[in-house]
């Protein structure tokens, strides 16, 4: 199951309004650590796990849920970054950009990997690195 913080609930209410749509969380192959998070406003399907909150609905497809089960959806608003964030206990290591991760293998502990500085998330490695 996915947990949603109070701050994320407030932002869901602003994002989703009264339209009956949901915030879809998904995991795709890519990014500098092998997998990356995605989010979009979408309608729930019969196969989705649905999380109802006071701010709105969050949906996750079955394949993505294998990577996101037990995660927390939060919202950050800082000088350098603003938006929904996923805190994922199933990540063996995460990139500095916060959108890319390597799924945990048995016995690995989730951690930030400074070798993944975020400069190549979603793109090609920098030749100067």
N, C-alpha and C positions, 0 to 999 in steps of 0.2 A: 504494500500500500504506500501511497505518497502522502506526506504530511505537508500542510500549507501553513506558513507563519501568518500572524495577524497582519503584518505589514504587506505581505503578498496578497492577502484577502482584500485589503483596501484597494490595492492597485488593480486587482481582478475586476472589482466593481466598476472602476473607472474605465478600464479597457473594454469590458464586455457589455456594460450597460444592461439594458433590458431586452436585448435582442435574441435571447435563447441560444446563443452560441457558447462555445467552450474554448478554453485554452488547451491546445493539444501539445503535450510534451512528447518528443520522439528522439530516438538515437539513430544516427546514420554513420556509415563508414566514412572516414575522412579525418581531416584535422591533423595536427602534428603528432598526436599521440595514438592515432588509429581509429578513434570513434569521436563523434562530435554530437553535441546536443542541438536540437532544433525545437522551435516553438512556432505555432501559428494559431490563429483563430479559426475554428472549424466546428463542425457538428459531430456529435458522438455517433458511433456505430454500435451495432449489437455486440461486436467482439471486444469493444473497449472496456477497460476498467475505468469507472467513473467515480470521481471524488467531488462530492458536493460540499461547498463551503458557504459561509454567509456572504462572501464576495462574488461567488460565481462557481462555475463548474470547471474542473480540470479532467482531461481524458488522456489515457495512454493506451496504445495498441499492445497486444500481447507480446510481440517480439521486443519492443522497447521496454516493457515492464520487466523483462528478465534482467536488464541493466539498471533499471531505475527503482526497483522494489526497495522500500526502506529509505528512499531519498526524501529530502526536504526542499520544497520550493519556497524561496525567500525573494525579497526585493531589496536591492541596494540602490542608494542614491548618493554617490560620492562626487567629488570634483572631477575625477577622471573617468567615471563609469556610472551608468544608471541603467537599471533593468532587472528583470527576473533572473535569479541565480538558482542553480541546482547544487545542493550539497549532497554528494553521492557517496555512501559508504561502500559501494561496490567498485570504486575506482582504485586501482593499484597505484596509479600516479595521475596527476592532473597537470595540465599546462597552465602557464601564467595567465593566459587569456581567459581562463575559466570556462571555455566552451569545448575543450578537447580533453579526452581522457583515455587511459588504457584500462580495460576491464581487469578486475582483480583475478588472480589465479589463487588456487588453494594455498594458504600460508602467507600470502602477501598482505601487507598493511597499506591502506590508502595514505598517500603522501603527495605533497607538491614536489615536482622534479624540476630543479633549477636548470637542468639541461634543456628543458622545454620552455623557452622564455616567451612563447607566444608570438614571436616574430614571423612564424611560418604557418600559423593556424589557417587552415583552409586554402593554403597556397603551396608554392614550391619552396624548398629550403633556400636560405640565403647563402650565396657562394662566399660571402665575406666572413661568415661565422666560423 
